[in-house]
Amino acid sequence: MCIVGRQKSSYVKERRGRAVKKLLLVALAAIGGLLVYRQIQADRAEQDLWTEATDSVPAGSGV
């Protein structure tokens, strides 16, 4: 009976280890996605700023 208990305990630890690894991968993917999203937003904001600064028609001219 002791052998069965050890095997079960080892099996539970192995499954728990896999679950932790999967959770870490999901967390890393989410962090990576967030960083990419923030970089895209920053690039869009910079592009909008350049578009506004180099626009040939002044803002508020009514044209």
PDBQT receptor file of N, H, CA, C and O in Angstrom, charges set to zero:
ATOM      1  N   MET A   1       0.808  -1.179   0.000  1.00  0.00    +0.000 N 
ATOM      2  CA  MET A   1       0.000   0.000   0.000  1.00  0.00    +0.000 C 
ATOM      3  C   MET A   1       0.862   1.259   0.000  1.00  0.00    +0.000 C 
ATOM      4  O   MET A   1       0.433   2.288  -0.522  1.00  0.00    +0.000 OA
ATOM      5  N   CYS A   2       2.024   1.208   0.551  1.00  0.00    +0.000 N 
ATOM      6  H   CYS A   2       2.373   0.372   0.974  1.00  0.00    +0.000 HD
ATOM      7  CA  CYS A   2       2.905   2.363   0.555  1.00  0.00    +0.000 C 
ATOM      8  C   CYS A   2       3.379   2.703  -0.845  1.00  0.00    +0.000 C 
ATOM      9  O   CYS A   2       3.525   3.878  -1.182  1.00  0.00    +0.000 OA
ATOM     10  N   ILE A   3       3.622   1.690  -1.664  1.00  0.00    +0.000 N 
ATOM     11  H   ILE A   3       3.503   0.736  -1.390  1.00  0.00    +0.000 HD
ATOM     12  CA  ILE A   3       4.096   1.920  -3.027  1.00  0.00    +0.000 C 
ATOM     13  C   ILE A   3       3.027   2.646  -3.835  1.00  0.00    +0.000 C 
ATOM     14  O   ILE A   3       3.335   3.567  -4.591  1.00  0.00    +0.000 OA
ATOM     15  N   VAL A   4       1.776   2.233  -3.675  1.00  0.00    +0.000 N 
ATOM     16  H   VAL A   4       1.526   1.485  -3.061  1.00  0.00    +0.000 HD
ATOM     17  CA  VAL A   4       0.687   2.877  -4.405  1.00  0.00    +0.000 C 
ATOM     18  C   VAL A   4       0.567   4.337  -3.979  1.00  0.00    +0.000 C 
ATOM     19  O   VAL A   4       0.359   5.210  -4.822  1.00  0.00    +0.000 OA
ATOM     20  N   GLY A   5       0.693   4.610  -2.701  1.00  0.00    +0.000 N 
ATOM     21  H   GLY A   5       0.862   3.901  -2.016  1.00  0.00    +0.000 HD
ATOM     22  CA  GLY A   5       0.629   5.978  -2.205  1.00  0.00    +0.000 C 
ATOM     23  C   GLY A   5       1.733   6.838  -2.776  1.00  0.00    +0.000 C 
ATOM     24  O   GLY A   5       1.499   8.000  -3.110  1.00  0.00    +0.000 OA
ATOM     25  N   ARG A   6       2.927   6.297  -2.896  1.00  0.00    +0.000 N 
ATOM     26  H   ARG A   6       3.117   5.353  -2.625  1.00  0.00    +0.000 HD
ATOM     27  CA  ARG A   6       4.044   7.059  -3.465  1.00  0.00    +0.000 C 
ATOM     28  C   ARG A   6       3.818   7.333  -4.945  1.00  0.00    +0.000 C 
ATOM     29  O   ARG A   6       4.105   8.429  -5.425  1.00  0.00    +0.000 OA
ATOM     30  N   GLN A   7       3.311   6.353  -5.661  1.00  0.00    +0.000 N 
ATOM     31  H   GLN A   7       3.078   5.462  -5.271  1.00  0.00    +0.000 HD
ATOM     32  CA  GLN A   7       3.065   6.548  -7.087  1.00  0.00    +0.000 C 
ATOM     33  C   GLN A   7       1.997   7.619  -7.300  1.00  0.00    +0.000 C 
ATOM     34  O   GLN A   7       2.120   8.463  -8.188  1.00  0.00    +0.000 OA
ATOM     35  N   LYS A   8       0.962   7.577  -6.486  1.00  0.00    +0.000 N 
ATOM     36  H   LYS A   8       0.862   6.891  -5.765  1.00  0.00    +0.000 HD
ATOM     37  CA  LYS A   8      -0.105   8.561  -6.622  1.00  0.00    +0.000 C 
ATOM     38  C   LYS A   8       0.416   9.959  -6.300  1.00  0.00    +0.000 C 
ATOM     39  O   LYS A   8       0.095  10.923  -6.995  1.00  0.00    +0.000 OA
ATOM     40  N   SER A   9       1.214  10.063  -5.253  1.00  0.00    +0.000 N 
ATOM     41  H   SER A   9       1.475   9.280  -4.689  1.00  0.00    +0.000 HD
ATOM     42  CA  SER A   9       1.779  11.349  -4.871  1.00  0.00    +0.000 C 
ATOM     43  C   SER A   9       2.674  11.894  -5.981  1.00  0.00    +0.000 C 
ATOM     44  O   SER A   9       2.633  13.086  -6.286  1.00  0.00    +0.000 OA
ATOM     45  N   SER A  10       3.468  11.035  -6.575  1.00  0.00    +0.000 N 
ATOM     46  H   SER A  10       3.500  10.066  -6.327  1.00  0.00    +0.000 HD
ATOM     47  CA  SER A  10       4.345  11.446  -7.666  1.00  0.00    +0.000 C 
ATOM     48  C   SER A  10       3.526  11.896  -8.870  1.00  0.00    +0.000 C 
ATOM     49  O   SER A  10       3.872  12.873  -9.535  1.00  0.00    +0.000 OA
ATOM     50  N   TYR A  11       2.443  11.183  -9.145  1.00  0.00    +0.000 N 
ATOM     51  H   TYR A  11       2.162  10.390  -8.605  1.00  0.00    +0.000 HD
ATOM     52  CA  TYR A  11       1.568  11.522 -10.267  1.00  0.00    +0.000 C 
ATOM     53  C   TYR A  11       0.925  12.893 -10.048  1.00  0.00    +0.000 C 
ATOM     54  O   TYR A  11       0.835  13.697 -10.975  1.00  0.00    +0.000 OA
ATOM     55  N   VAL A  12       0.483  13.149  -8.829  1.00  0.00    +0.000 N 
ATOM     56  H   VAL A  12       0.556  12.495  -8.076  1.00  0.00    +0.000 HD
ATOM     57  CA  VAL A  12      -0.145  14.440  -8.520  1.00  0.00    +0.000 C 
ATOM     58  C   VAL A  12       0.871  15.565  -8.667  1.00  0.00    +0.000 C 
ATOM     59  O   VAL A  12       0.548  16.618  -9.217  1.00  0.00    +0.000 OA
ATOM     60  N   LYS A  13       2.088  15.360  -8.186  1.00  0.00    +0.000 N 
ATOM     61  H   LYS A  13       2.350  14.504  -7.739  1.00  0.00    +0.000 HD
ATOM     62  CA  LYS A  13       3.129  16.377  -8.306  1.00  0.00    +0.000 C 
ATOM     63  C   LYS A  13       3.461  16.645  -9.766  1.00  0.00    +0.000 C 
ATOM     64  O   LYS A  13       3.679  17.791 -10.159  1.00  0.00    +0.000 OA
ATOM     65  N   GLU A  14       3.498  15.577 -10.577  1.00  0.00    +0.000 N 
ATOM     66  H   GLU A  14       3.320  14.646 -10.258  1.00  0.00    +0.000 HD
ATOM     67  CA  GLU A  14       3.806  15.739 -11.996  1.00  0.00    +0.000 C 
ATOM     68  C   GLU A  14       2.719  16.541 -12.693  1.00  0.00    +0.000 C 
ATOM     69  O   GLU A  14       3.015  17.424 -13.499  1.00  0.00    +0.000 OA
ATOM     70  N   ARG A  15       1.457  16.238 -12.384  1.00  0.00    +0.000 N 
ATOM     71  H   ARG A  15       1.217  15.521 -11.729  1.00  0.00    +0.000 HD
ATOM     72  CA  ARG A  15       0.347  16.981 -13.002  1.00  0.00    +0.000 C 
ATOM     73  C   ARG A  15       0.341  18.428 -12.536  1.00  0.00    +0.000 C 
ATOM     74  O   ARG A  15       0.065  19.336 -13.320  1.00  0.00    +0.000 OA
ATOM     75  N   ARG A  16       0.645  18.643 -11.261  1.00  0.00    +0.000 N 
ATOM     76  H   ARG A  16       0.869  17.905 -10.624  1.00  0.00    +0.000 HD
ATOM     77  CA  ARG A  16       0.680  20.001 -10.736  1.00  0.00    +0.000 C 
ATOM     78  C   ARG A  16       1.805  20.787 -11.410  1.00  0.00    +0.000 C 
ATOM     79  O   ARG A  16       1.647  21.967 -11.721  1.00  0.00    +0.000 OA
ATOM     80  N   GLY A  17       2.939  20.124 -11.631  1.00  0.00    +0.000 N 
ATOM     81  H   GLY A  17       3.068  19.165 -11.379  1.00  0.00    +0.000 HD
ATOM     82  CA  GLY A  17       4.057  20.771 -12.306  1.00  0.00    +0.000 C 
ATOM     83  C   GLY A  17       3.707  21.166 -13.727  1.00  0.00    +0.000 C 
ATOM     84  O   GLY A  17       4.083  22.243 -14.190  1.00  0.00    +0.000 OA
ATOM     85  N   ARG A  18       2.989  20.296 -14.416  1.00  0.00    +0.000 N 
ATOM     86  H   ARG A  18       2.684  19.421 -14.040  1.00  0.00    +0.000 HD
ATOM     87  CA  ARG A  18       2.556  20.620 -15.785  1.00  0.00    +0.000 C 
ATOM     88  C   ARG A  18       1.600  21.800 -15.782  1.00  0.00    +0.000 C 
ATOM     89  O   ARG A  18       1.686  22.682 -16.637  1.00  0.00    +0.000 OA
ATOM     90  N   ALA A  19       0.689  21.811 -14.815  1.00  0.00    +0.000 N 
ATOM     91  H   ALA A  19       0.619  21.094 -14.121  1.00  0.00    +0.000 HD
ATOM     92  CA  ALA A  19      -0.279  22.905 -14.732  1.00  0.00    +0.000 C 
ATOM     93  C   ALA A  19       0.431  24.230 -14.472  1.00  0.00    +0.000 C 
ATOM     94  O   ALA A  19       0.062  25.253 -15.049  1.00  0.00    +0.000 OA
ATOM     95  N   VAL A  20       1.432  24.222 -13.619  1.00  0.00    +0.000 N 
ATOM     96  H   VAL A  20       1.732  23.391 -13.150  1.00  0.00    +0.000 HD
ATOM     97  CA  VAL A  20       2.186  25.445 -13.325  1.00  0.00    +0.000 C 
ATOM     98  C   VAL A  20       2.932  25.914 -14.569  1.00  0.00    +0.000 C 
ATOM     99  O   VAL A  20       2.967  27.111 -14.854  1.00  0.00    +0.000 OA
ATOM    100  N   LYS A  21       3.522  24.991 -15.304  1.00  0.00    +0.000 N 
ATOM    101  H   LYS A  21       3.494  24.018 -15.072  1.00  0.00    +0.000 HD
ATOM    102  CA  LYS A  21       4.233  25.356 -16.528  1.00  0.00    +0.000 C 
ATOM    103  C   LYS A  21       3.274  25.975 -17.545  1.00  0.00    +0.000 C 
ATOM    104  O   LYS A  21       3.600  26.973 -18.187  1.00  0.00    +0.000 OA
ATOM    105  N   LYS A  22       2.098  25.380 -17.687  1.00  0.00    +0.000 N 
ATOM    106  H   LYS A  22       1.833  24.569 -17.165  1.00  0.00    +0.000 HD
ATOM    107  CA  LYS A  22       1.117  25.921 -18.626  1.00  0.00    +0.000 C 
ATOM    108  C   LYS A  22       0.666  27.310 -18.192  1.00  0.00    +0.000 C 
ATOM    109  O   LYS A  22       0.509  28.209 -19.017  1.00  0.00    +0.000 OA
ATOM    110  N   LEU A  23       0.460  27.474 -16.896  1.00  0.00    +0.000 N 
ATOM    111  H   LEU A  23       0.588  26.743 -16.226  1.00  0.00    +0.000 HD
ATOM    112  CA  LEU A  23       0.050  28.773 -16.378  1.00  0.00    +0.000 C 
ATOM    113  C   LEU A  23       1.124  29.829 -16.627  1.00  0.00    +0.000 C 
ATOM    114  O   LEU A  23       0.810  30.962 -16.992  1.00  0.00    +0.000 OA
ATOM    115  N   LEU A  24       2.371  29.465 -16.433  1.00  0.00    +0.000 N 
ATOM    116  H   LEU A  24       2.626  28.545 -16.136  1.00  0.00    +0.000 HD
ATOM    117  CA  LEU A  24       3.471  30.395 -16.700  1.00  0.00    +0.000 C 
ATOM    118  C   LEU A  24       3.536  30.764 -18.179  1.00  0.00    +0.000 C 
ATOM    119  O   LEU A  24       3.764  31.924 -18.520  1.00  0.00    +0.000 OA
ATOM    120  N   LEU A  25       3.338  29.784 -19.055  1.00  0.00    +0.000 N 
ATOM    121  H   LEU A  25       3.153  28.842 -18.778  1.00  0.00    +0.000 HD
ATOM    122  CA  LEU A  25       3.346  30.070 -20.489  1.00  0.00    +0.000 C 
ATOM    123  C   LEU A  25       2.219  31.022 -20.873  1.00  0.00    +0.000 C 
ATOM    124  O   LEU A  25       2.418  31.941 -21.667  1.00  0.00    +0.000 OA
ATOM    125  N   VAL A  26       1.050  30.800 -20.313  1.00  0.00    +0.000 N 
ATOM    126  H   VAL A  26       0.888  30.054 -19.668  1.00  0.00    +0.000 HD
ATOM    127  CA  VAL A  26      -0.086  31.678 -20.601  1.00  0.00    +0.000 C 
ATOM    128  C   VAL A  26       0.199  33.087 -20.075  1.00  0.00    +0.000 C 
ATOM    129  O   VAL A  26      -0.098  34.074 -20.746  1.00  0.00    +0.000 OA
ATOM    130  N   ALA A  27       0.767  33.175 -18.886  1.00  0.00    +0.000 N 
ATOM    131  H   ALA A  27       1.009  32.373 -18.340  1.00  0.00    +0.000 HD
ATOM    132  CA  ALA A  27       1.092  34.484 -18.316  1.00  0.00    +0.000 C 
ATOM    133  C   ALA A  27       2.133  35.208 -19.165  1.00  0.00    +0.000 C 
ATOM    134  O   ALA A  27       2.004  36.406 -19.419  1.00  0.00    +0.000 OA
ATOM    135  N   LEU A  28       3.160  34.488 -19.604  1.00  0.00    +0.000 N 
ATOM    136  H   LEU A  28       3.265  33.515 -19.397  1.00  0.00    +0.000 HD
ATOM    137  CA  LEU A  28       4.181  35.107 -20.454  1.00  0.00    +0.000 C 
ATOM    138  C   LEU A  28       3.599  35.553 -21.788  1.00  0.00    +0.000 C 
ATOM    139  O   LEU A  28       3.952  36.617 -22.297  1.00  0.00    +0.000 OA
ATOM    140  N   ALA A  29       2.711  34.745 -22.354  1.00  0.00    +0.000 N 
ATOM    141  H   ALA A  29       2.425  33.881 -21.941  1.00  0.00    +0.000 HD
ATOM    142  CA  ALA A  29       2.074  35.122 -23.617  1.00  0.00    +0.000 C 
ATOM    143  C   ALA A  29       1.219  36.372 -23.425  1.00  0.00    +0.000 C 
ATOM    144  O   ALA A  29       1.208  37.255 -24.283  1.00  0.00    +0.000 OA
ATOM    145  N   ALA A  30       0.514  36.448 -22.317  1.00  0.00    +0.000 N 
ATOM    146  H   ALA A  30       0.523  35.731 -21.621  1.00  0.00    +0.000 HD
ATOM    147  CA  ALA A  30      -0.323  37.625 -22.043  1.00  0.00    +0.000 C 
ATOM    148  C   ALA A  30       0.534  38.876 -21.858  1.00  0.00    +0.000 C 
ATOM    149  O   ALA A  30       0.190  39.946 -22.360  1.00  0.00    +0.000 OA
ATOM    150  N   ILE A  31       1.630  38.745 -21.149  1.00  0.00    +0.000 N 
ATOM    151  H   ILE A  31       1.910  37.876 -20.741  1.00  0.00    +0.000 HD
ATOM    152  CA  ILE A  31       2.532  39.884 -20.956  1.00  0.00    +0.000 C 
ATOM    153  C   ILE A  31       3.130  40.313 -22.288  1.00  0.00    +0.000 C 
ATOM    154  O   ILE A  31       3.229  41.508 -22.567  1.00  0.00    +0.000 OA
ATOM    155  N   GLY A  32       3.526  39.355 -23.106  1.00  0.00    +0.000 N 
ATOM    156  H   GLY A  32       3.445  38.384 -22.879  1.00  0.00    +0.000 HD
ATOM    157  CA  GLY A  32       4.066  39.668 -24.425  1.00  0.00    +0.000 C 
ATOM    158  C   GLY A  32       3.036  40.372 -25.292  1.00  0.00    +0.000 C 
ATOM    159  O   GLY A  32       3.351  41.342 -25.982  1.00  0.00    +0.000 OA
ATOM    160  N   GLY A  33       1.808  39.881 -25.254  1.00  0.00    +0.000 N 
ATOM    161  H   GLY A  33       1.552  39.093 -24.693  1.00  0.00    +0.000 HD
ATOM    162  CA  GLY A  33       0.732  40.508 -26.018  1.00  0.00    +0.000 C 
ATOM    163  C   GLY A  33       0.475  41.933 -25.558  1.00  0.00    +0.000 C 
ATOM    164  O   GLY A  33       0.248  42.824 -26.377  1.00  0.00    +0.000 OA
ATOM    165  N   LEU A  34       0.510  42.148 -24.257  1.00  0.00    +0.000 N 
ATOM    166  H   LEU A  34       0.695  41.425 -23.592  1.00  0.00    +0.000 HD
ATOM    167  CA  LEU A  34       0.312  43.487 -23.716  1.00  0.00    +0.000 C 
ATOM    168  C   LEU A  34       1.429  44.433 -24.166  1.00  0.00    +0.000 C 
ATOM    169  O   LEU A  34       1.169  45.581 -24.526  1.00  0.00    +0.000 OA
ATOM    170  N   LEU A  35       2.656  43.951 -24.144  1.00  0.00    +0.000 N 
ATOM    171  H   LEU A  35       2.868  43.018 -23.851  1.00  0.00    +0.000 HD
ATOM    172  CA  LEU A  35       3.774  44.795 -24.578  1.00  0.00    +0.000 C 
ATOM    173  C   LEU A  35       3.662  45.146 -26.060  1.00  0.00    +0.000 C 
ATOM    174  O   LEU A  35       3.928  46.282 -26.451  1.00  0.00    +0.000 OA
ATOM    175  N   VAL A  36       3.274  44.190 -26.874  1.00  0.00    +0.000 N 
ATOM    176  H   VAL A  36       3.058  43.266 -26.556  1.00  0.00    +0.000 HD
ATOM    177  CA  VAL A  36       3.097  44.464 -28.309  1.00  0.00    +0.000 C 
ATOM    178  C   VAL A  36       1.971  45.470 -28.514  1.00  0.00    +0.000 C 
ATOM    179  O   VAL A  36       2.104  46.396 -29.313  1.00  0.00    +0.000 OA
ATOM    180  N   TYR A  37       0.861  45.292 -27.796  1.00  0.00    +0.000 N 
ATOM    181  H   TYR A  37       0.753  44.539 -27.147  1.00  0.00    +0.000 HD
ATOM    182  CA  TYR A  37      -0.272  46.213 -27.904  1.00  0.00    +0.000 C 
ATOM    183  C   TYR A  37       0.129  47.637 -27.528  1.00  0.00    +0.000 C 
ATOM    184  O   TYR A  37      -0.213  48.594 -28.223  1.00  0.00    +0.000 OA
ATOM    185  N   ARG A  38       0.862  47.765 -26.415  1.00  0.00    +0.000 N 
ATOM    186  H   ARG A  38       1.140  46.987 -25.850  1.00  0.00    +0.000 HD
ATOM    187  CA  ARG A  38       1.289  49.090 -25.979  1.00  0.00    +0.000 C 
ATOM    188  C   ARG A  38       2.240  49.723 -26.994  1.00  0.00    +0.000 C 
ATOM    189  O   ARG A  38       2.184  50.933 -27.212  1.00  0.00    +0.000 OA
ATOM    190  N   GLN A  39       3.104  48.936 -27.612  1.00  0.00    +0.000 N 
ATOM    191  H   GLN A  39       3.149  47.952 -27.435  1.00  0.00    +0.000 HD
ATOM    192  CA  GLN A  39       4.026  49.474 -28.615  1.00  0.00    +0.000 C 
ATOM    193  C   GLN A  39       3.260  49.942 -29.847  1.00  0.00    +0.000 C 
ATOM    194  O   GLN A  39       3.577  50.986 -30.417  1.00  0.00    +0.000 OA
ATOM    195  N   ILE A  40       2.260  49.180 -30.256  1.00  0.00    +0.000 N 
ATOM    196  H   ILE A  40       2.003  48.332 -29.793  1.00  0.00    +0.000 HD
ATOM    197  CA  ILE A  40       1.438  49.576 -31.399  1.00  0.00    +0.000 C 
ATOM    198  C   ILE A  40       0.708  50.880 -31.097  1.00  0.00    +0.000 C 
ATOM    199  O   ILE A  40       0.648  51.770 -31.945  1.00  0.00    +0.000 OA
ATOM    200  N   GLN A  41       0.153  50.997 -29.889  1.00  0.00    +0.000 N 
ATOM    201  H   GLN A  41       0.201  50.274 -29.200  1.00  0.00    +0.000 HD
ATOM    202  CA  GLN A  41      -0.541  52.229 -29.508  1.00  0.00    +0.000 C 
ATOM    203  C   GLN A  41       0.415  53.426 -29.506  1.00  0.00    +0.000 C 
ATOM    204  O   GLN A  41       0.051  54.514 -29.950  1.00  0.00    +0.000 OA
ATOM    205  N   ALA A  42       1.625  53.224 -29.011  1.00  0.00    +0.000 N 
ATOM    206  H   ALA A  42       1.922  52.340 -28.651  1.00  0.00    +0.000 HD
ATOM    207  CA  ALA A  42       2.615  54.303 -28.994  1.00  0.00    +0.000 C 
ATOM    208  C   ALA A  42       2.994  54.706 -30.422  1.00  0.00    +0.000 C 
ATOM    209  O   ALA A  42       3.134  55.892 -30.721  1.00  0.00    +0.000 OA
ATOM    210  N   ASP A  43       3.156  53.720 -31.294  1.00  0.00    +0.000 N 
ATOM    211  H   ASP A  43       3.042  52.757 -31.051  1.00  0.00    +0.000 HD
ATOM    212  CA  ASP A  43       3.486  54.025 -32.694  1.00  0.00    +0.000 C 
ATOM    213  C   ASP A  43       2.357  54.791 -33.371  1.00  0.00    +0.000 C 
ATOM    214  O   ASP A  43       2.609  55.718 -34.141  1.00  0.00    +0.000 OA
ATOM    215  N   ARG A  44       1.111  54.407 -33.088  1.00  0.00    +0.000 N 
ATOM    216  H   ARG A  44       0.906  53.654 -32.462  1.00  0.00    +0.000 HD
ATOM    217  CA  ARG A  44      -0.029  55.119 -33.673  1.00  0.00    +0.000 C 
ATOM    218  C   ARG A  44      -0.093  56.552 -33.160  1.00  0.00    +0.000 C 
ATOM    219  O   ARG A  44      -0.371  57.473 -33.929  1.00  0.00    +0.000 OA
ATOM    220  N   ALA A  45       0.157  56.747 -31.884  1.00  0.00    +0.000 N 
ATOM    221  H   ALA A  45       0.382  55.999 -31.260  1.00  0.00    +0.000 HD
ATOM    222  CA  ALA A  45       0.126  58.097 -31.320  1.00  0.00    +0.000 C 
ATOM    223  C   ALA A  45       1.206  58.961 -31.949  1.00  0.00    +0.000 C 
ATOM    224  O   ALA A  45       0.970  60.127 -32.263  1.00  0.00    +0.000 OA
ATOM    225  N   GLU A  46       2.389  58.391 -32.132  1.00  0.00    +0.000 N 
ATOM    226  H   GLU A  46       2.581  57.444 -31.876  1.00  0.00    +0.000 HD
ATOM    227  CA  GLU A  46       3.477  59.145 -32.763  1.00  0.00    +0.000 C 
ATOM    228  C   GLU A  46       3.141  59.467 -34.216  1.00  0.00    +0.000 C 
ATOM    229  O   GLU A  46       3.421  60.568 -34.688  1.00  0.00    +0.000 OA
ATOM    230  N   GLN A  47       2.543  58.514 -34.924  1.00  0.00    +0.000 N 
ATOM    231  H   GLN A  47       2.315  57.619 -34.540  1.00  0.00    +0.000 HD
ATOM    232  CA  GLN A  47       2.158  58.746 -36.315  1.00  0.00    +0.000 C 
ATOM    233  C   GLN A  47       1.102  59.849 -36.393  1.00  0.00    +0.000 C 
ATOM    234  O   GLN A  47       1.165  60.707 -37.274  1.00  0.00    +0.000 OA
ATOM    235  N   ASP A  48       0.129  59.830 -35.472  1.00  0.00    +0.000 N 
ATOM    236  H   ASP A  48       0.077  59.134 -34.756  1.00  0.00    +0.000 HD
ATOM    237  CA  ASP A  48      -0.884  60.889 -35.449  1.00  0.00    +0.000 C 
ATOM    238  C   ASP A  48      -0.259  62.252 -35.185  1.00  0.00    +0.000 C 
ATOM    239  O   ASP A  48      -0.654  63.252 -35.784  1.00  0.00    +0.000 OA
ATOM    240  N   LEU A  49       0.714  62.286 -34.289  1.00  0.00    +0.000 N 
ATOM    241  H   LEU A  49       1.035  61.473 -33.802  1.00  0.00    +0.000 HD
ATOM    242  CA  LEU A  49       1.393  63.541 -33.987  1.00  0.00    +0.000 C 
ATOM    243  C   LEU A  49       2.135  64.064 -35.214  1.00  0.00    +0.000 C 
ATOM    244  O   LEU A  49       2.063  65.254 -35.520  1.00  0.00    +0.000 OA
ATOM    245  N   TRP A  50       2.847  63.184 -35.917  1.00  0.00    +0.000 N 
ATOM    246  H   TRP A  50       2.906  62.217 -35.669  1.00  0.00    +0.000 HD
ATOM    247  CA  TRP A  50       3.558  63.597 -37.119  1.00  0.00    +0.000 C 
ATOM    248  C   TRP A  50       2.584  64.033 -38.209  1.00  0.00    +0.000 C 
ATOM    249  O   TRP A  50       2.855  64.988 -38.937  1.00  0.00    +0.000 OA
ATOM    250  N   THR A  51       1.468  63.349 -38.324  1.00  0.00    +0.000 N 
ATOM    251  H   THR A  51       1.247  62.573 -37.733  1.00  0.00    +0.000 HD
ATOM    252  CA  THR A  51       0.473  63.724 -39.323  1.00  0.00    +0.000 C 
ATOM    253  C   THR A  51      -0.072  65.119 -39.034  1.00  0.00    +0.000 C 
ATOM    254  O   THR A  51      -0.237  65.932 -39.943  1.00  0.00    +0.000 OA
ATOM    255  N   GLU A  52      -0.347  65.384 -37.770  1.00  0.00    +0.000 N 
ATOM    256  H   GLU A  52      -0.214  64.723 -37.032  1.00  0.00    +0.000 HD
ATOM    257  CA  GLU A  52      -0.850  66.702 -37.381  1.00  0.00    +0.000 C 
ATOM    258  C   GLU A  52       0.204  67.778 -37.589  1.00  0.00    +0.000 C 
ATOM    259  O   GLU A  52      -0.118  68.881 -38.029  1.00  0.00    +0.000 OA
ATOM    260  N   ALA A  53       1.450  67.473 -37.280  1.00  0.00    +0.000 N 
ATOM    261  H   ALA A  53       1.711  66.576 -36.922  1.00  0.00    +0.000 HD
ATOM    262  CA  ALA A  53       2.522  68.463 -37.386  1.00  0.00    +0.000 C 
ATOM    263  C   ALA A  53       2.873  68.769 -38.840  1.00  0.00    +0.000 C 
ATOM    264  O   ALA A  53       3.294  69.884 -39.146  1.00  0.00    +0.000 OA
ATOM    265  N   THR A  54       2.709  67.810 -39.730  1.00  0.00    +0.000 N 
ATOM    266  H   THR A  54       2.367  66.904 -39.481  1.00  0.00    +0.000 HD
ATOM    267  CA  THR A  54       3.100  68.016 -41.121  1.00  0.00    +0.000 C 
ATOM    268  C   THR A  54       1.918  68.222 -42.048  1.00  0.00    +0.000 C 
ATOM    269  O   THR A  54       2.087  68.228 -43.267  1.00  0.00    +0.000 OA
ATOM    270  N   ASP A  55       0.715  68.392 -41.492  1.00  0.00    +0.000 N 
ATOM    271  H   ASP A  55       0.578  68.387 -40.501  1.00  0.00    +0.000 HD
ATOM    272  CA  ASP A  55      -0.476  68.608 -42.310  1.00  0.00    +0.000 C 
ATOM    273  C   ASP A  55      -0.350  69.947 -43.015  1.00  0.00    +0.000 C 
ATOM    274  O   ASP A  55      -0.011  70.952 -42.390  1.00  0.00    +0.000 OA
ATOM    275  N   SER A  56      -0.622  69.963 -44.317  1.00  0.00    +0.000 N 
ATOM    276  H   SER A  56      -0.897  69.147 -44.824  1.00  0.00    +0.000 HD
ATOM    277  CA  SER A  56      -0.467  71.199 -45.091  1.00  0.00    +0.000 C 
ATOM    278  C   SER A  56      -1.598  72.191 -44.841  1.00  0.00    +0.000 C 
ATOM    279  O   SER A  56      -1.434  73.387 -45.081  1.00  0.00    +0.000 OA
ATOM    280  N   VAL A  57      -2.737  71.711 -44.365  1.00  0.00    +0.000 N 
ATOM    281  H   VAL A  57      -2.870  70.739 -44.170  1.00  0.00    +0.000 HD
ATOM    282  CA  VAL A  57      -3.873  72.605 -44.086  1.00  0.00    +0.000 C 
ATOM    283  C   VAL A  57      -3.909  72.831 -42.573  1.00  0.00    +0.000 C 
ATOM    284  O   VAL A  57      -4.048  71.873 -41.813  1.00  0.00    +0.000 OA
ATOM    285  N   PRO A  58      -3.785  74.088 -42.126  1.00  0.00    +0.000 N 
ATOM    286  CA  PRO A  58      -3.803  74.366 -40.689  1.00  0.00    +0.000 C 
ATOM    287  C   PRO A  58      -5.150  73.985 -40.074  1.00  0.00    +0.000 C 
ATOM    288  O   PRO A  58      -6.186  74.103 -40.727  1.00  0.00    +0.000 OA
ATOM    289  N   ALA A  59      -5.138  73.545 -38.861  1.00  0.00    +0.000 N 
ATOM    290  H   ALA A  59      -4.295  73.449 -38.331  1.00  0.00    +0.000 HD
ATOM    291  CA  ALA A  59      -6.368  73.177 -38.165  1.00  0.00    +0.000 C 
ATOM    292  C   ALA A  59      -7.216  74.425 -37.932  1.00  0.00    +0.000 C 
ATOM    293  O   ALA A  59      -6.688  75.476 -37.572  1.00  0.00    +0.000 OA
ATOM    294  N   GLY A  60      -8.506  74.314 -38.132  1.00  0.00    +0.000 N 
ATOM    295  H   GLY A  60      -8.935  73.460 -38.424  1.00  0.00    +0.000 HD
ATOM    296  CA  GLY A  60      -9.410  75.432 -37.884  1.00  0.00    +0.000 C 
ATOM    297  C   GLY A  60      -9.513  76.420 -39.030  1.00  0.00    +0.000 C 
ATOM    298  O   GLY A  60     -10.101  77.490 -38.869  1.00  0.00    +0.000 OA
ATOM    299  N   SER A  61      -8.948  76.081 -40.195  1.00  0.00    +0.000 N 
ATOM    300  H   SER A  61      -8.470  75.212 -40.325  1.00  0.00    +0.000 HD
ATOM    301  CA  SER A  61      -9.012  77.023 -41.324  1.00  0.00    +0.000 C 
ATOM    302  C   SER A  61     -10.334  76.932 -42.066  1.00  0.00    +0.000 C 
ATOM    303  O   SER A  61     -10.637  77.791 -42.894  1.00  0.00    +0.000 OA
ATOM    304  N   GLY A  62     -11.136  75.889 -41.779  1.00  0.00    +0.000 N 
ATOM    305  H   GLY A  62     -10.890  75.191 -41.107  1.00  0.00    +0.000 HD
ATOM    306  CA  GLY A  62     -12.436  75.752 -42.411  1.00  0.00    +0.000 C 
ATOM    307  C   GLY A  62     -12.382  75.168 -43.809  1.00  0.00    +0.000 C 
ATOM    308  O   GLY A  62     -13.405  75.142 -44.493  1.00  0.00    +0.000 OA
ATOM    309  N   VAL A  63     -11.247  74.707 -44.254  1.00  0.00    +0.000 N 
ATOM    310  H   VAL A  63     -10.415  74.728 -43.699  1.00  0.00    +0.000 HD
ATOM    311  CA  VAL A  63     -11.126  74.167 -45.617  1.00  0.00    +0.000 C 
ATOM    312  C   VAL A  63     -11.246  72.684 -45.590  1.00  0.00    +0.000 C 
ATOM    313  O   VAL A  63     -11.172  72.039 -46.636  1.00  0.00    +0.000 OA
TER     314      VAL A  63
